[in-house]
Amino acid sequence: MTLLPLNTSTAISPQASETPGRSPGGTAVIEKEQQRVRKPSPRYKVLLHNDPVNAMEYVVSTLRQVVPSLSEQDAIAVMLEAHNTGVGLVIVCDIEPAEFYCETLKAKGLTSTIEPES
């Protein structure tokens, strides 16, 4: 393969796409780059329902095992919210982790559901 020297008079400058060009009629034409708008993925609430069967300590320790981002105080707050109001908000996240947390809580004997965040 032979490399030929680049003719500088025909080289395209990296700024060529940024500067306005001229159409045949003499009107300035400015090309804008299309912007992609990213739509955020929907978020889901993992809910813990009141549990009259399991001990409060079990519920707190299970919450901490299943959702490692929960501190001891957060897990206690979720448990108390569920105990006092009937349902407690565990976490808000994407659909896949929400389904995982919900199913894992159910497998450990706790009642849990997910619903879209409004």
PyMOL commands that set and color helices and strands:
alter all, ss='L'
color gray80, all
select helices_A, chain A and resi 56-66+72-85+95-107
alter helices_A, ss='H'
color red, helices_A
select strands_A, chain A and resi 21-22+28-29+44-49+87-93+112-116
alter strands_A, ss='S'
color yellow, strands_A
deselect
rebuild
show_as cartoon
